[in-house]
Amino acid sequence: MQSSAIEGLTPSVLWRRFFEISQVPRPSKSEERIRLYLRNFAGQHNLTMKEDECGNIVIHIPPKPGFEKAPTIVLQSHVDMVCEKNKEIEHDFLNDPILLKREGEWIKAENTTLGADNGIGAAASLALATDDDFNHGPIELLFTVDEETGLTGANNLKPGFITGKVLLNLDTEEDGAFYVGCAGGMDTVGTYKIEYEKLADGFSPFLISVSGLLGGHSGINIADGRANAIKILAALINRLSPLDLKIAYISGGSKRNAIPREAEALIFLKQNLESKARELVNEASLESLIEFNKVEKNTKITFDKKENSPAESRNVFQNSFKEKIINTLLALPHGVVSMSPEIPGLVETSTNLATVVIENGELKIGTSQRSSIESSKRTIAATVKAVFDLGGANVKVGDGYPGWQPNMDSKVLKLSKRVYSSMFSKEPLIKAVHAGLECGILASKYPGLDMVSFGPTIEGAHSPDEKVKIPDVDKFYRLLKAILSELSR
């Protein structure tokens, strides 16, 4: 138990809820335990709740006496988390709690994602349920499932599940900013039936691995110049192509919405070419380190000889298939496609080469595209599909999700700005984010819903470097209560 990490932190009620949430395993698509926690929480505190067929939950907080006629406000967060860990540690996200630690003014996790995205938002919502020191009208706490891998919960919301006409989304990660827009997104996956052949005699196995990269959120961090482990690995293998290497296995990345931090391949080379191979790998590694040296400080590229496996089990890619896969990985675009001409510093369109996995005799390459312009989103997805088509893949393009169009005349935005300015004696930033908030879907499900999104500072989301800034959590919670009080008038 790592409750010592939150001892003495304020607001204590919020940190207590966050600790409780961190002890409950909640990977995307496996939220049964966190949903049970929410049901138990509602029961323990005599709060009414309802749950839909998809697993979304609404908990109702009754109004303070005298505020029964105030408008109902919806507070929305998602209960799932991205599950990433450092390769060298053992952690079962389906069963193990997240281990918290405090480093200065930050809360982090021990070698895993922290789950502050969106655990802090969920914890703030639950904290309000037992916090009696502020005025408020009726509140609906909306907890959605599977935001991180498909926005499944939001996509399956039904009319009438929430009744409020004003919604505060608690899923952004920058202190002092209100978000009023987000990118839409879609996934494009290329699948190949692996073409194998038996390995001839005279070859030795080697494992090439790329690790130690920053990774991070494929929307928020896509413009930071971070390296993509799959791209580096493909370039390394391509550098070795004159040596007639054979590939037995290749893997990289783990989540469609995370920049790949690690990748590896098991290859075979003729025994007399090991020295030349090491020379080429060292050259390519040095070039990669130089290319990303301003951003990536802990890149690790290894080339290790492995023990020979039995000859009858050594299946490798046919040469034509090997070339097809490596060329596809080299050709697939990755990174920023265009910047917004209207909002300085905002990425407008991007694409992420996210995963390479082998399962059931197939090799799957996963990618994701984002844009705040619907036509641009479709165009970059078509570009990725064209690369897959040229490589002979079976391509599946997802339906995607809509963006959230900014409304600068929003009443809740104007009120929130006024409250923030009064509390902190400065103007907040008004921004849009190159990531997939559920607000776009919520707007399509509940036309006329007035929304704004905000939260405390969270860095490194979707990676084991994730951390949340302690002073900003207190600031965020006080701001949330002040906005709710103002909305109740």
C-alpha positions in Angstrom: 0.0 0.0 0.0 1.4 3.4 -1.1 -1.0 5.6 0.8 2.0 7.4 2.4 2.6 9.1 -1.0 -0.6 11.2 -0.5 -0.3 11.9 3.3 -0.7 15.5 4.1 -1.8 16.5 0.6 -4.7 18.8 0.0 -7.5 18.5 -0.7 -7.4 15.4 1.3 -10.8 14.1 0.2 -9.7 14.2 -3.5 -6.4 12.5 -2.9 -8.1 9.8 -0.8 -10.4 9.0 -3.7 -7.5 9.0 -6.1 -5.6 6.6 -4.0 -8.7 4.3 -3.8 -9.1 4.5 -7.5 -5.4 3.6 -8.1 -5.9 0.4 -6.1 -8.6 -0.8 -8.5 -7.3 -2.4 -11.8 -9.1 -0.6 -14.7 -7.6 -1.2 -18.1 -9.6 -0.2 -21.1 -12.3 -2.8 -21.8 -11.8 -4.3 -18.4 -13.5 -1.8 -16.1 -15.6 -4.3 -14.1 -13.8 -3.6 -10.8 -13.9 0.1 -11.1 -17.6 0.0 -11.9 -18.1 -2.2 -8.8 -16.2 0.4 -6.8 -18.5 3.2 -8.1 -21.6 1.1 -7.3 -20.4 0.5 -3.8 -19.5 4.2 -3.4 -23.0 5.2 -4.3 -24.5 2.7 -1.9 -22.2 3.7 1.0 -23.2 7.3 0.6 -26.9 6.8 -0.1 -26.6 8.3 -3.6 -28.9 7.2 -6.5 -27.2 5.9 -9.6 -27.9 4.2 -12.9 -25.8 2.1 -15.3 -26.4 1.5 -19.0 -25.8 -1.6 -21.0 -22.3 -0.4 -22.0 -21.1 0.1 -18.4 -21.4 3.9 -18.2 -22.5 5.1 -14.8 -24.3 8.2 -13.6 -24.3 9.1 -9.8 -26.6 11.8 -8.7 -25.6 14.3 -6.1 -28.6 16.1 -4.6 -28.6 19.9 -4.4 -27.8 21.8 -1.2 -31.0 23.0 0.6 -32.2 26.2 -1.1 -30.6 25.3 -4.5 -33.2 22.7 -5.7 -34.2 24.9 -8.6 -30.6 25.5 -9.9 -29.8 23.9 -13.2 -28.4 20.3 -13.3 -24.7 20.3 -14.0 -22.9 17.2 -15.5 -19.4 16.4 -14.5 -17.8 14.0 -16.9 -14.7 11.8 -16.7 -13.7 8.3 -17.9 -12.8 5.4 -15.6 -10.3 3.5 -17.8 -6.6 4.1 -18.1 -3.8 3.5 -20.5 -1.7 0.6 -19.2 2.0 1.1 -20.0 5.0 -0.2 -18.0 8.8 -0.2 -18.3 9.9 -3.4 -20.0 12.1 -4.6 -17.1 9.4 -4.8 -14.5 6.6 -7.2 -13.8 3.1 -5.7 -13.5 -0.3 -7.3 -14.1 -2.6 -4.4 -14.9 -5.6 -6.8 -14.7 -4.9 -7.6 -11.0 -2.2 -5.3 -9.5 -2.7 -1.9 -8.0 -0.9 1.2 -9.2 2.0 2.0 -6.8 2.1 5.7 -6.0 5.2 7.7 -5.1 5.9 11.3 -4.4 8.8 13.2 -6.1 8.9 16.8 -5.0 5.7 18.5 -6.1 4.7 15.6 -8.3 2.8 12.3 -7.8 4.1 9.5 -10.0 3.8 5.7 -10.3 6.4 3.0 -9.8 7.5 2.2 -13.5 3.9 2.2 -14.8 1.4 4.8 -16.1 -0.1 6.6 -13.2 -3.7 6.8 -14.3 -4.1 10.5 -13.5 -5.6 10.5 -17.0 -8.4 10.5 -16.1 -8.3 9.3 -12.5 -7.8 12.8 -11.1 -11.0 13.9 -12.8 -12.9 10.9 -11.5 -11.5 11.4 -8.0 -12.6 15.1 -8.1 -16.1 14.1 -9.0 -16.3 11.6 -6.2 -14.8 14.0 -3.7 -17.6 16.5 -4.4 -20.1 13.9 -3.4 -19.0 14.1 0.3 -17.8 17.7 0.3 -20.3 19.9 2.1 -18.5 23.2 2.2 -19.8 24.7 -1.1 -23.2 25.6 -2.5 -24.4 23.7 -5.6 -27.5 22.6 -7.4 -28.2 19.0 -8.6 -25.1 17.4 -10.1 -24.8 14.3 -12.3 -21.4 12.5 -12.2 -21.0 10.8 -15.6 -18.4 8.1 -15.7 -17.7 6.6 -19.1 -15.9 3.4 -20.1 -13.3 2.6 -22.7 -12.3 6.1 -23.6 -8.7 5.3 -24.3 -9.1 2.5 -26.9 -12.3 3.4 -28.7 -14.4 6.0 -26.9 -16.9 3.1 -26.6 -18.8 4.4 -23.6 -19.4 7.9 -25.0 -20.4 6.4 -28.4 -23.0 4.2 -26.8 -24.7 6.8 -24.6 -28.5 7.0 -25.0 -30.8 10.0 -25.0 -31.9 10.8 -21.4 -29.0 9.1 -19.7 -28.0 12.5 -18.5 -30.4 15.4 -18.1 -28.1 18.4 -17.5 -27.6 21.0 -20.3 -24.2 22.1 -19.0 -21.2 19.8 -18.8 -17.8 20.2 -17.3 -15.3 17.7 -18.8 -12.5 17.0 -16.4 -10.1 15.3 -18.8 -7.6 18.0 -19.9 -4.1 18.3 -18.5 -3.0 21.9 -18.3 -3.4 24.2 -15.3 -4.7 27.7 -16.1 -6.4 26.7 -19.4 -10.0 26.0 -20.5 -10.3 23.8 -23.5 -13.2 24.4 -26.0 -12.3 22.2 -28.9 -10.6 18.9 -29.7 -9.5 16.8 -32.7 -11.5 14.0 -34.2 -9.7 10.7 -34.9 -9.8 7.4 -36.6 -7.7 4.2 -36.8 -6.3 2.5 -39.9 -5.0 -1.1 -39.6 -3.1 -3.1 -42.2 -3.1 -6.9 -41.8 -0.9 -9.3 -43.6 -1.0 -13.1 -43.8 2.6 -14.0 -43.0 4.5 -15.9 -45.7 7.0 -18.2 -43.9 9.8 -20.4 -45.1 12.2 -22.8 -43.3 15.5 -21.3 -42.4 18.5 -22.9 -44.1 21.6 -24.0 -42.1 24.4 -21.7 -41.4 22.4 -18.8 -39.8 22.6 -17.5 -36.2 19.9 -15.6 -34.4 20.2 -12.0 -33.1 17.7 -9.8 -31.3 17.6 -6.1 -32.3 15.8 -4.0 -29.8 15.0 -0.3 -29.4 14.0 1.0 -25.9 14.2 3.9 -23.5 12.2 6.3 -25.7 9.8 8.9 -24.2 6.8 7.7 -26.1 3.8 9.6 -24.8 0.3 10.6 -26.0 0.0 10.4 -29.8 -2.0 13.6 -29.9 -0.6 15.8 -27.2 3.1 14.8 -27.7 3.1 14.3 -31.5 4.7 17.7 -32.1 7.5 17.3 -29.5 9.9 15.7 -31.9 9.9 12.4 -30.0 11.3 9.3 -31.7 9.2 6.4 -32.9 10.7 3.0 -31.9 9.1 1.2 -34.8 10.5 3.7 -37.3 14.0 3.3 -35.8 13.8 -0.5 -35.9 12.6 -0.5 -39.5 15.5 1.7 -40.5 18.0 -0.5 -38.6 16.7 -3.6 -40.4 16.8 -1.8 -43.7 20.4 -0.9 -43.1 21.2 -4.6 -42.7 19.3 -5.6 -45.9 22.5 -6.1 -48.0 23.5 -8.9 -45.6 20.4 -11.0 -46.7 19.1 -11.2 -43.1 16.0 -13.2 -42.3 13.2 -12.0 -39.9 11.5 -14.5 -37.6 9.6 -12.0 -35.5 9.0 -8.3 -35.2 7.0 -6.3 -32.6 6.6 -2.7 -31.5 4.3 -0.4 -29.6 1.4 -1.4 -27.5 -1.4 1.2 -27.8 -3.0 2.9 -30.8 -2.9 6.3 -29.0 0.7 6.1 -27.7 3.9 6.9 -29.6 5.9 3.6 -29.6 8.5 3.5 -26.9 9.9 0.1 -27.6 10.3 -2.3 -30.6 12.3 -5.5 -31.3 12.9 -8.0 -34.0 14.5 -11.5 -34.0 16.6 -11.9 -37.1 19.0 -14.5 -38.5 22.3 -13.8 -40.3 25.0 -16.0 -41.7 27.6 -16.6 -39.1 30.4 -14.9 -40.9 28.5 -11.6 -41.2 28.1 -10.9 -37.5 31.0 -8.4 -37.4 29.7 -6.5 -40.5 26.2 -6.5 -39.0 27.4 -5.0 -35.8 29.3 -2.3 -37.7 26.1 -1.3 -39.6 23.9 -1.4 -36.5 26.4 0.9 -34.7 26.4 3.3 -37.7 22.6 3.4 -37.8 22.4 3.7 -34.0 24.7 6.7 -33.9 22.8 8.4 -36.7 19.5 7.9 -34.8 21.0 9.1 -31.5 22.3 12.3 -33.2 18.9 12.8 -35.0 16.9 12.8 -31.7 19.6 13.9 -29.2 17.8 17.1 -28.3 14.7 15.2 -27.2 15.5 11.6 -26.4 18.1 11.3 -23.7 17.8 7.6 -22.8 17.6 5.8 -26.1 18.9 2.3 -26.0 19.6 0.2 -29.1 20.9 -3.3 -28.7 22.1 -6.1 -31.0 22.4 -9.4 -29.0 23.3 -12.8 -30.2 20.8 -15.4 -29.1 21.1 -19.2 -28.6 20.2 -21.3 -31.6 16.7 -22.8 -31.6 16.0 -26.2 -33.0 16.2 -26.1 -36.8 12.7 -27.5 -37.3 11.1 -24.6 -35.4 13.0 -21.8 -37.2 10.4 -20.3 -39.5 11.3 -17.0 -41.1 9.6 -14.5 -43.4 10.0 -15.2 -47.1 12.3 -12.6 -48.6 9.5 -10.9 -50.6 7.3 -10.7 -47.5 10.2 -9.3 -45.4 10.8 -6.6 -48.0 7.1 -5.8 -48.2 6.8 -5.3 -44.4 10.0 -3.2 -44.0 9.1 -1.0 -47.0 5.6 -0.5 -45.6 7.0 0.5 -42.2 9.4 2.9 -43.8 6.8 4.4 -46.1 4.0 4.9 -43.5 3.8 8.5 -42.5 4.3 9.4 -38.8 4.0 12.7 -37.0 2.6 16.2 -37.7 1.0 16.7 -41.1 -0.1 20.3 -40.6 -0.4 23.0 -38.0 -3.5 25.1 -37.4 -3.4 28.4 -39.2 -5.8 30.0 -36.6 -4.5 28.8 -33.2 -0.7 29.2 -32.8 1.1 26.0 -31.7 -1.9 23.8 -32.3 -1.4 20.7 -34.4 -4.2 20.5 -36.9 -3.6 17.1 -38.5 -1.3 14.2 -37.6 -0.8 10.4 -37.9 0.8 7.9 -35.5 2.5 4.6 -36.6 1.5 2.9 -33.3 1.9 -0.9 -33.3 3.3 -4.0 -35.0 2.0 -7.3 -33.6 2.1 -10.9 -34.8 -0.8 -13.2 -33.8 -2.5 -16.3 -35.3 -0.2 -16.3 -38.4 -0.9 -12.6 -39.2 1.1 -9.4 -38.9 -0.9 -6.3 -38.0 0.3 -2.7 -38.3 -1.8 -0.3 -36.3 -2.0 3.4 -37.0 -4.2 6.3 -35.8 -5.1 9.7 -37.5 -6.2 12.9 -35.9 -7.4 16.2 -37.2 -9.6 19.2 -36.1 -10.8 19.3 -39.8 -13.0 16.4 -40.8 -11.9 16.4 -44.4 -8.2 16.5 -43.4 -8.7 13.5 -41.1 -10.2 11.5 -44.0 -7.4 12.6 -46.3 -4.5 11.5 -44.1 -6.4 8.2 -43.4 -6.6 7.7 -47.1 -2.9 8.4 -47.4 -2.1 5.7 -44.8 -4.6 3.3 -46.5 -2.8 3.9 -49.9 0.5 2.8 -48.4 -1.1 -0.3 -47.0 -2.8 -1.0 -50.4 0.5 -0.7 -52.2 2.0 -3.1 -49.7 -0.7 -5.7 -50.3 -2.3 -5.5 -46.9 -5.9 -6.1 -46.0 -6.9 -2.7 -44.7 -9.5 -1.8 -42.2 -10.4 1.9 -41.6 -12.4 2.6 -38.5 -15.5 4.8 -38.3 -13.6 7.3 -36.1 -15.1 9.9 -33.8 -16.0 13.6 -34.4 -14.0 16.6 -33.2 -15.4 19.2 -30.9 -15.9 22.6 -32.7 -15.1 25.6 -30.5 -17.9 27.8 -29.4 -16.4 31.1 -28.2 -19.9 32.4 -27.2 -20.4 29.5 -24.8 -22.1 30.7 -21.6 -20.3 28.2 -19.4 -17.0 29.3 -20.9 -17.7 33.0 -20.1 -18.7 32.1 -16.6 -15.7 29.9 -16.1 -13.3 32.6 -17.3 -14.9 35.1 -15.0 -14.6 32.8 -12.0 -11.0 32.0 -12.8 -10.0 35.6 -13.2 -11.6 36.5 -9.9 -9.9 33.7 -8.0 -6.4 34.0 -9.5 -6.2 37.6 -10.6 -5.2 36.7 -14.2 -6.9 35.6 -17.4 -7.0 31.8 -18.2 -5.8 30.5 -21.5 -8.5 29.4 -24.0 -7.3 26.5 -26.1 -8.1 23.5 -28.2 -6.3 20.2 -27.9 -5.0 17.8 -30.5 -6.5 14.8 -28.8 -9.8 13.0 -28.6 -11.9 14.3 -25.8 -15.3 12.8 -25.5 -16.9 16.2 -25.8 -17.2 15.9 -29.6 -19.2 12.7 -29.2 -21.2 14.2 -26.3 -22.1 17.2 -28.5 -23.5 14.8 -31.2 -25.4 12.8 -28.6 -26.9 15.7 -26.8 -27.4 18.6 -29.1 -27.2 22.0 -27.4 -25.0 20.8 -24.5 -22.9 23.7 -23.3 -19.4 22.4 -22.4 -15.9 23.3 -21.3 -13.0 21.1 -20.3 -10.2 21.7 -17.7 -7.9 19.9 -15.3 -4.6 20.1 -13.4 -1.2 19.8 -14.9 -0.4 16.2 -16.0 2.8 15.4 -17.9 3.8 12.2 -19.7 0.3 10.8 -20.0 0.1 7.3 -21.7 3.7 6.5 -20.6 5.4 5.3 -17.4 6.7 8.9 -17.0 3.1 10.1 -16.3 2.9 12.5 -13.3 0.4 15.0 -11.9 1.4 18.3 -10.2 0.3 18.4 -6.6 -0.3 22.1 -6.2 -2.3 22.3 -9.4 -4.7 19.5 -8.1 -5.6 21.7 -5.2 -6.1 24.7 -7.5 -8.2 22.6 -9.9 -10.5 21.4 -7.2 -11.1 24.8 -5.7 -11.8 26.2 -9.2 -14.2 23.3 -9.9 -16.2 24.0 -6.7 -16.2 27.8 -7.4 -17.6 27.2 -10.9 -20.3 24.9 -9.6 -21.3 27.4 -6.9 -21.5 30.2 -9.5 -23.6 28.0 -11.8 -26.1 27.3 -9.0 -27.0 31.0 -8.7 
